[in-house]
Amino acid sequence: MTEQLQQARDDLEEAAKAADDDVRDDIRETAEAFADYVMGDTNPDHALLDERLNTLRQVREEADGNTREKVESAIETTEDYREQVDQA
């Protein structure tokens, strides 16, 4: 399952390269969080994933072009991952 978060992180890294300054920080922060999830011993729960997805949805509304496409891909991948996470 962490492969999905790694893919989402990779998409966000690509999105950050082309992003405007106003959304770049949010993209990088989320990418770093996903990297922590992939490398760490704990898996994110629904609440953490919802928080990250909400941030990405807001970014998507402000982004365009390649940035928007990569953020959309990261959202879809994260949503797929979230469906596999057990709820507490």
N, C-alpha and C positions, 0 to 999 in steps of 0.2 A: 504493500500500500504506500510505503514511503516514496516509491518511484513516481507516484502521481504528484506528491508534493514537490519532489525534485523537478518534475516537468513544469509545474506551475511556477516554481522559482526561476527556472531557466527562461520561461516566457516573460516573467516580470523583469528579469535582468535585461532582456532585449528591449522591452517596453521602456525601461528607464533610459536607455541610450538615446532614444528618439523623443523622449517626453519633454514637454515644456516645464519650466522651473516650478510652476504652481502645483504640479502633480508629481513631479519626480521624487520628492521626499517621501510621499505616501507610498509610492511604488517600491522604493528602496527599503523602507521600513518593513513592508509586508514581505518582500523577498528575503530580508534578513531573518524575519520570524520563521518563515518556511525553512530556511537553512538550519535554524536552531531545532526545529521539529525533526528534520531529517537526521541531523547529527546527534540529537539528544536521546536520552533514555526514556523520555515520556512522550506520549502522543497527545496531540491537541484534542480537546473535547468539543462538543457541539457549540458551546458558548464562545470559545476562542475562535473557532472557525467562522461562526456567524459574524463576529466582530471584524475579522479580516475580510470576509466577503462583503460586508457593508462598506468598508473602506474602498475595496476594489470597484464596487458598483458606483460609488460616488466619483471615483477617478474616471471610470468609463464614460460617465456623462460629460466630463470636462475634456476628455482626450479625443484625438482624431487620428486618422491615418493608421500607420503601423502600430503606434502606441495603443490605440483603441483595439485593434485586432489582437495584439498580444495580451492585453488585459482581459479581453473577452475569452481568449483561450485559457488563461489562468483561472478565470472564474469557473468556466465549465469543468476544468480538471479538478478544481477544489470542491465543487459541488458533487462531482462523482465520488471523490474521496470521502466527503462528509457522509454520504449515504451508507458507507461501509462502517462508519464509526458507531460503536455501541452507545446508546444513550444511557445516562446515569439515572 
